């Protein structure tokens, strides 16, 4: 497999309808919203979904969510220590941060893509490890094109959780949803960091497929099946390691504007792509 030898930029456009794309635990789990009223999905949330899709595609993932653990380990320390090569490279005189980083990148897709901090306390003297890996794939938070409307409803619990409880259907809770919104997030793949982690052209293709199918197998009570949909993935491949243009200029070349005053569907938006000379863009429909 060939290490990625050219810069890549991308943009993903998706819609949310009657769903909570990313609840804010500091605000009663209401959908995230900035001070101007625009909806937001954090980069951490997006990376979690990408990891889940890659895991569905059969890739080895280091940061697995607790409900998707496939190897039985309940912590990152256990997962790292189970890797015999990493365990050996963290001991005493054999400890080698450079080789440790290389072995970790070879073992897990998300480590060589997003990077990872391996900072584990020593259980025995001389067995601690502290290795920081910078990954080539950067993901921006997703921001809605227009300010969003959030609907909050009160719900009741109709059954007791424990025997002897006197509370029943009078126990109240809240549920929140975004009525409708079109969101966009950008990202880039840096070739210099790809060379360090061993991120390949094949890895880039797998990442693209994960973005195209981002919300498959992602349903929950807050995000019912079909309530979140990827509509477009724009994928720019430069012809050099540094790229013909800056990522900011590439991302600005795509404009999204509402065609009506009160958009209610993705078709109410217009995608305007201003081509940059010598830079090809591939456009993919979500699946």
Secondary structure, DSSP 8 states (H G I E B T S, - for coil): --B--S-EEEEEEEEEEEE-SSEEGGGTTEE-B-TTSEEEE-HHHHHHHHHHHHHHTT---SS--GGG-SS---SHHHHHHHSHHHHHTTSGGG--HHHHHHHHHHH-HHHHHHEEEEEE--SSTT--EEEEEE-SEEE--EEEEEE--EEEEEEEE-S-SSTT----TTEEEEEEEEEEEEEEEEEEE-HHHHHHHT-BHHHHHHHHHHHHTTTTT---SSS-TTSEEEEEEEEEE-SSSS-SS-HHHHHHTEEEEESSSS--SGGGEEEEE---TT-EEEEEE--
